Amino acid sequence: MPAGVSGGARAGKAAGAARTGGKTAAAGAAEAEQTGARTVAAKKTADVTTEAGAGGSAVPTARGVAEAAPEELAVRPGEEPWTPDEVAEARAELEGEVRRLQEELAASEAALAGLMRDSGEGAGHDEADTGTKNITREHEMALAANARATLEQTQHALQRLDAGTYGLCEVCGKPIGKARMQAFPRATLCVEDKQKQERRG
């Protein structure tokens, strides 16, 4: 083959290879650019997801209402604020009263159930015996009703202690008085409103 032809062929091949290499390089650059774009997009998506997740986990939960501090409980002018020991003593007394009243109520209800059962079984008893049982039953019913009412008042006092309204009159909203609350832990009325209630009968 002549030298001129051979040299031209080699030059043509070199030019073709250069064009092919250029295309390959351009394609590689384009692919790299697309890959980079996808990577950036993926990172942004991941960041958004992470932020959303962080935001979701940061939703505040409802907090329980804190008990009132002892010094926040109402007192009359001139009285010393409640101390933690005094509040603890009042709470212990009320809780002990709740337990005692629950036991008393259970005993009264058991006695009533027994009286009702005996009343049904003893239909042929004489009138005197029946009258005595009726009186006993009415007495037990009165005891049960009184225990139930006192239990509800005691539980209400504990609720007021937790809510921070312990020692406030439920009629006028003024302080009942620390001394009165210590003497009558279930009190819900100040002296003035209690006297008005008693006068009304």
Secondary structure, DSSP 8 states (H G I E B T S, - for coil): --HHHHHHHHHHHHHHHHHHHHHHHHHHHHHHHHHHHHHHHHHHHHHHHHHHHHHHHT-----------GGGS---TT-----HHHHHHHHHHHHHHHHHHHHHHHHHHHHHHHHHHHHHHTTTS-HHHHHHHHHHHHHHHHHHHHHHHHHHHHHHHHHHHHHT-TTB-TTT-SB--HHHHHH-TT--S-HHHHHHHHHH-
